[in-house]
Amino acid sequence: MANKNSKGLGRGIDALFSSFEDIEQIDEKTEQVQEISLDDIRPNPYQPRKTFDEEALKELADSIQLNGVFQPIILRQSSVKGYEIIVGERRVRASRLAGKESIPAIIREFDEQAMIEIAVIENLQREDLSPLEEAEAYQMMSDKLKLTQAQVAERVGKSRPYIANYLRLLTLPEDVKVLLRNGD
């Protein structure tokens, strides 16, 4: 049997995109970059990242203040009001820190399943989620998408035992979880 870890992350998202980078590619024939008010933008409700490196955000804010935002963020129309972030939450946070009022964005249509999968896989590819955030992301995929551990593993390109071991972190006592969240 082939090792599911050998191909890395993102194999499951191929069903949504030919490659993960396609999410942020602009089709100049059909899509336009728009300036969207930061007041109209809400975080992705399925964002697995609970903490953001404040120093890194400050550095990004300084860069945005000097140079602007190079890569548009990707949004979807919210069912409530305004827009929800698909990709680009750090850019939104840094733009707010930089005192910007708007940000370049592309509006796309994504359903709830795509929102969850993109949020989890995009953040896992960065490899700086805490172990607990990673476990919570797998649990969210399982709960919201009604997936088994094997199905979650297939979607993110990991083995089922890998997913099971991370999910066990969620059963730890709360004081141990706090230590994990703080990187201790």
C-alpha positions in Angstrom: 0.0 0.0 0.0 1.4 3.5 -0.9 2.4 5.8 1.8 -0.2 8.6 1.9 2.3 11.0 3.4 4.6 10.8 0.4 2.7 13.3 -1.7 2.3 15.9 1.1 -0.7 18.1 1.7 -3.4 19.2 -0.6 -4.2 16.1 -2.6 -7.8 16.2 -1.5 -8.3 19.7 -2.5 -7.4 18.7 -6.1 -11.1 17.9 -6.4 -11.7 21.7 -6.0 -8.7 23.1 -7.9 -6.1 21.7 -10.2 -3.5 22.9 -7.8 -3.8 24.9 -4.5 -2.1 27.9 -6.1 -5.1 28.2 -8.5 -7.1 29.6 -5.6 -5.2 32.9 -5.8 -4.7 33.0 -9.6 -6.7 35.7 -11.3 -8.6 34.9 -14.5 -8.3 38.3 -16.1 -11.1 37.5 -18.6 -13.7 36.9 -15.9 -12.5 38.3 -12.7 -11.7 41.8 -11.6 -9.7 43.0 -8.6 -11.9 45.3 -6.6 -11.1 47.6 -3.6 -13.3 46.3 -0.8 -13.8 48.2 2.5 -12.1 46.5 5.4 -15.3 47.2 7.4 -17.2 44.9 5.1 -14.9 41.9 5.6 -15.3 39.2 8.2 -12.9 36.4 9.0 -13.5 32.9 7.6 -15.6 31.3 10.3 -13.7 28.1 9.7 -10.2 29.6 10.2 -8.2 27.0 12.2 -5.6 29.5 13.2 -6.5 30.9 16.6 -3.3 32.9 17.2 -1.4 35.2 14.9 2.2 36.3 15.4 1.8 39.9 16.4 5.4 40.8 15.4 5.0 39.2 12.0 1.7 41.1 11.5 3.4 44.4 12.5 6.1 43.7 9.9 3.5 43.0 7.2 1.6 46.1 8.2 4.8 48.2 7.8 5.3 46.7 4.4 1.7 47.3 3.4 2.0 50.9 4.6 5.0 51.4 2.4 4.2 49.3 -0.7 0.5 48.4 -0.5 -0.9 44.9 -0.8 0.7 43.0 -3.8 -1.6 39.9 -3.9 -5.4 40.5 -3.7 -7.2 38.5 -1.1 -10.0 36.1 -2.0 -13.4 36.7 -0.6 -16.9 35.3 -0.9 -20.2 37.1 -0.4 -21.4 36.5 3.1 -24.9 35.2 3.7 -25.3 37.7 6.5 -23.6 41.0 5.3 -20.5 41.9 3.4 -17.8 39.3 2.7 -16.0 36.4 4.3 -12.3 35.8 3.8 -11.3 32.7 1.8 -7.6 33.4 1.6 -5.7 36.4 3.1 -6.6 36.9 6.7 -3.1 38.0 7.6 -3.2 40.6 4.8 -6.6 41.9 6.2 -5.3 42.1 9.8 -2.1 43.8 8.7 -4.0 46.3 6.5 -6.1 47.2 9.5 -3.0 47.7 11.6 -1.5 49.8 8.8 -4.6 52.1 9.0 -5.9 51.2 5.5 -9.6 51.5 4.8 -9.8 49.0 1.9 -7.9 46.1 0.3 -7.7 44.7 -3.2 -9.8 41.6 -3.4 -11.4 39.1 -5.8 -14.9 37.9 -5.1 -15.5 34.2 -5.8 -18.3 31.7 -5.0 -17.5 29.0 -2.5 -19.8 26.7 -0.6 -19.4 25.8 3.1 -17.5 22.6 2.3 -15.0 24.4 0.1 -14.6 27.1 2.8 -13.7 24.5 5.4 -11.3 22.5 3.2 -9.5 25.6 1.9 -9.1 27.1 5.4 -7.7 23.9 6.8 -5.4 22.9 3.9 -4.2 26.5 3.3 -3.1 26.8 6.9 -1.7 23.3 7.1 0.6 24.0 4.1 2.2 26.8 6.1 3.3 24.4 8.8 3.1 26.9 11.6 -0.2 25.9 13.2 0.2 24.7 16.7 -0.5 21.0 17.2 -3.7 21.8 19.0 -4.9 24.1 16.2 -4.1 21.3 13.7 -6.1 18.8 15.8 -9.0 21.2 16.1 -8.9 21.8 12.3 -9.2 18.0 11.7 -12.0 17.8 14.2 -13.9 20.7 12.5 -13.5 19.0 9.1 -14.9 15.7 10.6 -17.8 17.4 12.3 -18.8 20.0 9.7 -18.3 17.8 6.7 -19.4 14.5 8.4 -16.1 12.8 7.4 -14.5 9.8 9.0 -10.8 10.0 10.1 -9.9 8.2 6.9 -11.8 10.7 4.8 -10.1 13.6 6.5 -6.8 12.0 6.0 -7.4 11.5 2.3 -8.5 15.2 1.9 -5.4 16.6 3.6 -2.9 14.0 2.3 -2.1 12.4 5.6 -2.4 8.9 7.0 -5.4 7.9 9.1 -3.2 7.1 12.1 -1.6 10.6 11.8 -5.1 12.2 12.0 -6.1 9.9 14.9 -3.0 10.8 16.9 -3.7 14.5 16.5 -7.3 14.1 17.4 -6.2 12.5 20.7 -4.7 15.8 21.7 -8.3 17.1 22.0 -8.8 14.7 24.9 -6.0 16.1 27.0 -6.8 18.0 30.2 -7.5 21.7 29.7 -4.3 22.8 31.5 -2.2 20.7 29.2 -4.1 22.2 26.2 -3.2 25.7 27.4 0.5 24.7 27.5 0.2 23.4 24.0 -1.5 26.5 22.8 1.3 28.6 24.3 4.0 26.4 22.8 5.3 25.3 26.2 
